[in-house]
Amino acid sequence: MEAAKPLDAIIIGAGFSGLSAGLKLKEAGQSFLILEARDRVGGRVKPGQIAGQVIDLGGMWTCDNQPRLMSLINQHGLKAYPTYLEGHALVELMGKTTKCPREDFAPALPLFAKLDYARLEGRLKRLIDSVDPASPQYSDPALDAMSFGEWIRRNVKAQGLALMLTLITRSVFCAEPDQISLLNWLTYLKAGGGLDRMIAAEPGGAQHLLIEGGLHQLADQIAAKLVDHICLEAPAQRVTWNSDGVTVATPIGEFKAKKLIIALAPPMANQIHFDPPLPHARDAIHQRMPMGAVIKVWIAYDRPFWRDAGLNAFLASDAAAFSPCFDCSPPDGPGLIAGFFDASEASIWSAKTTAERREEVLGLLTKHLGQQAAHPIDYVENDWTTESWSRGCYGAYAPPGLMSRFGNAVRAPVGSIHWAGTETATEWTGYVDGALQAGERAALEIIAQSS
Ligand SMILES: Cc1cc2nc3c(=O)[nH]c(=O)nc-3n(C[C@H](O)[C@H](O)[C@H](O)COP(=O)(O)OP(=O)(O)OC[C@H]3O[C@@H](n4cnc5c(N)ncnc54)[C@H](O)[C@@H]3O)c2cc1C
């Protein structure tokens, strides 16, 4: 396919960010094309199947505090159900497993760790309040000079609290505290409404709602509205640009437009050749923000047998490679547990076989949920580190020294190129809701310039 005359815009990437940009451009009557490398839309939100049930192998949860995503879910008639939390969670910390009500891990913290958290909670909150996800470059540069791991070493006295903050960081960022700048850790939490909201599966928390039949359906339904605008299996390889327009080269042809939206995570944009090269600040972001590492695993049982023992299958452990996991059983369906190999554990376990990972997962579940856990009816996994159009997940993070120097380039257009993708969001950065916000913002930038 070759466009005869320049389009108003090209969007690279048909994840939720590219799709939301497309919806806005369509609403504004612009001519545009979305170029997608994969043979499907949705990007980091991906369908799968386990025991005859359709599931999400990538992003899946939402909550009432994510207004953009919830509004689309409602508009498209999709139904949400809560993550099952009745009964007790099991939290393993420093060799001891504690039964905690619902998902409250506080009872698992030794007394000294609780006191230490009480001492530090206000300080952490003040630090989070001090940063602005829209302009991290104006934060105290000292926050960007150290990793969150270094902050833990300097400030946290109780080993139990240090381990808990490490577990939380792994499951929120899919990276180790030593890999992430303190400033990035703080802005990310601020964008998601704070630590409590981001780690919660209770109402309002980021892990509260699942979508019957999977969140990926929403990407397909949006794509159906944009069907004449989407080109699958069309990876952008080269972008030639100036202030008047762009030419995007793909294996199926070249496309010209007045404007370009790049709706990709920075390391994915780094795979595209830019001619002329991008300004240094923008290129630095592409070069220096790596993706986190995660392997998502689903395990199916005839029924959620753990509930008989008053458990909700929420497990978190500082000793296990597979942590955390949740009861994600659909209403009236089989018993489904979804969980993660995160951060360095994902890197280590990615090098092993599916059989080895399955044994590790079932060993952990059997230890905590009982012998029935050893006999699932199905097991499915998705290693995001091996997906060549994502190269890791959930998202890209900033190591120390990046955001304070180059934070001003995260959203700043370069000539005719505008930036989307969840990594450029100022609310729910790293989440689907953030992807939607970023896509809309980039589309509105273009619409504003064309009128
Ligand atoms: C295991 C896992 C669990 C997650 N859990 C949640 C969750 O529960 N809730 C939540 O809100 N978020 C979650 N996330 C994060 C969420 O999925 C992402 O934040 C969101 O999907 C990102 O959307 P995006 O459009 O910004 O990027 P992407 O989804 O990455 O979209 C980018 C698109 O660009 C394409 N592409 C890449 N390179 C090129 C190229 N050169 N040319 C053309 N196309 C290209 C890709 O194929 C992709 O389709 C999770 C992610 C993972 C992987």
The ligand as an SDF file (V2000), in Angstrom:
LIG
                    3D

 53 58  0  0  0  0  0  0  0  0999 V2000
    2.6280   -8.8870   31.8290 C   0  0  0  0  0  0  0  0  0  0  0  0
    2.0910   -7.4980   31.8270 C   0  0  0  0  0  0  0  0  0  0  0  0
    1.1720   -7.1290   32.7750 C   0  0  0  0  0  0  0  0  0  0  0  0
    0.6660   -5.8320   32.7990 C   0  0  0  0  0  0  0  0  0  0  0  0
   -0.3370   -5.5370   33.6640 N   0  0  0  0  0  0  0  0  0  0  0  0
   -0.9980   -4.3720   33.5420 C   0  0  0  0  0  0  0  0  0  0  0  0
   -2.2390   -4.1780   34.2000 C   0  0  0  0  0  0  0  0  0  0  0  0
   -2.7460   -5.0870   34.8480 O   0  0  0  0  0  0  0  0  0  0  0  0
   -2.8580   -2.9730   34.0600 N   0  0  0  0  0  0  0  0  0  0  0  0
   -2.3430   -1.9720   33.2720 C   0  0  0  0  0  0  0  0  0  0  0  0
   -2.9510   -0.8980   33.1720 O   0  0  0  0  0  0  0  0  0  0  0  0
   -1.1860   -2.1570   32.6100 N   0  0  0  0  0  0  0  0  0  0  0  0
   -0.5210   -3.3360   32.6990 C   0  0  0  0  0  0  0  0  0  0  0  0
    0.5930   -3.5750   31.9500 N   0  0  0  0  0  0  0  0  0  0  0  0
    1.1730   -2.4620   31.1790 C   0  0  0  0  0  0  0  0  0  0  0  0
    0.3220   -2.1400   29.9360 C   0  0  0  0  0  0  0  0  0  0  0  0
    0.0720   -3.3060   29.2260 O   0  0  0  0  0  0  0  0  0  0  0  0
    1.0690   -1.1210   29.1000 C   0  0  0  0  0  0  0  0  0  0  0  0
    1.3160    0.0390   29.8800 O   0  0  0  0  0  0  0  0  0  0  0  0
    0.2870   -0.6280   27.8730 C   0  0  0  0  0  0  0  0  0  0  0  0
   -0.3150   -1.6980   27.2090 O   0  0  0  0  0  0  0  0  0  0  0  0
    1.2320    0.1250   26.9570 C   0  0  0  0  0  0  0  0  0  0  0  0
    0.5580    0.5650   25.8130 O   0  0  0  0  0  0  0  0  0  0  0  0
    1.3300    1.4150   24.7020 P   0  0  0  0  0  0  0  0  0  0  0  0
    0.3860    1.6070   23.6000 O   0  0  0  0  0  0  0  0  0  0  0  0
    1.9590    2.5850   25.3260 O   0  0  0  0  0  0  0  0  0  0  0  0
    2.5430    0.4970   24.2360 O   0  0  0  0  0  0  0  0  0  0  0  0
    2.5070   -0.9460   23.5350 P   0  0  0  0  0  0  0  0  0  0  0  0
    1.3680   -1.7280   24.0230 O   0  0  0  0  0  0  0  0  0  0  0  0
    3.8690   -1.4970   23.6880 O   0  0  0  0  0  0  0  0  0  0  0  0
    2.2420   -0.5960   22.0110 O   0  0  0  0  0  0  0  0  0  0  0  0
    3.2690   -0.3280   21.1050 C   0  0  0  0  0  0  0  0  0  0  0  0
    2.9400   -1.0310   19.8070 C   0  0  0  0  0  0  0  0  0  0  0  0
    3.9330   -0.6810   18.8530 O   0  0  0  0  0  0  0  0  0  0  0  0
    4.3080   -1.8330   18.1020 C   0  0  0  0  0  0  0  0  0  0  0  0
    5.6420   -1.5890   17.5710 N   0  0  0  0  0  0  0  0  0  0  0  0
    6.8540   -1.6980   18.1840 C   0  0  0  0  0  0  0  0  0  0  0  0
    7.8380   -1.3080   17.3420 N   0  0  0  0  0  0  0  0  0  0  0  0
    7.2340   -0.9460   16.1700 C   0  0  0  0  0  0  0  0  0  0  0  0
    7.7080   -0.4570   14.9220 C   0  0  0  0  0  0  0  0  0  0  0  0
    9.0200   -0.2580   14.6810 N   0  0  0  0  0  0  0  0  0  0  0  0
    6.8110   -0.2130   13.9520 N   0  0  0  0  0  0  0  0  0  0  0  0
    5.4710   -0.4070   14.1550 C   0  0  0  0  0  0  0  0  0  0  0  0
    4.9720   -0.8710   15.3200 N   0  0  0  0  0  0  0  0  0  0  0  0
    5.8510   -1.1230   16.3170 C   0  0  0  0  0  0  0  0  0  0  0  0
    4.2060   -2.9590   19.0970 C   0  0  0  0  0  0  0  0  0  0  0  0
    4.0100   -4.1970   18.4350 O   0  0  0  0  0  0  0  0  0  0  0  0
    2.9880   -2.5440   19.9240 C   0  0  0  0  0  0  0  0  0  0  0  0
    1.7850   -3.0740   19.3770 O   0  0  0  0  0  0  0  0  0  0  0  0
    1.1280   -4.8650   31.8790 C   0  0  0  0  0  0  0  0  0  0  0  0
    2.0530   -5.2420   30.9150 C   0  0  0  0  0  0  0  0  0  0  0  0
    2.5110   -6.5320   30.8720 C   0  0  0  0  0  0  0  0  0  0  0  0
    3.4160   -6.9480   29.7690 C   0  0  0  0  0  0  0  0  0  0  0  0
  1  2  1  0
  2  3  1  0
  2 52  2  0
  3  4  2  0
  4  5  1  0
  4 50  1  0
  5  6  2  0
  6  7  1  0
  6 13  1  0
  7  8  2  0
  7  9  1  0
  9 10  1  0
 10 11  2  0
 10 12  1  0
 12 13  2  0
 13 14  1  0
 14 15  1  0
 14 50  1  0
 15 16  1  0
 16 17  1  0
 16 18  1  0
 18 19  1  0
 18 20  1  0
 20 21  1  0
 20 22  1  0
 22 23  1  0
 23 24  1  0
 24 25  2  0
 24 26  1  0
 24 27  1  0
 27 28  1  0
 28 29  2  0
 28 30  1  0
 28 31  1  0
 31 32  1  0
 32 33  1  0
 33 34  1  0
 33 48  1  0
 34 35  1  0
 35 36  1  0
 35 46  1  0
 36 37  1  0
 36 45  1  0
 37 38  2  0
 38 39  1  0
 39 40  1  0
 39 45  2  0
 40 41  1  0
 40 42  2  0
 42 43  1  0
 43 44  2  0
 44 45  1  0
 46 47  1  0
 46 48  1  0
 48 49  1  0
 50 51  2  0
 51 52  1  0
 52 53  1  0
M  END
$$$$
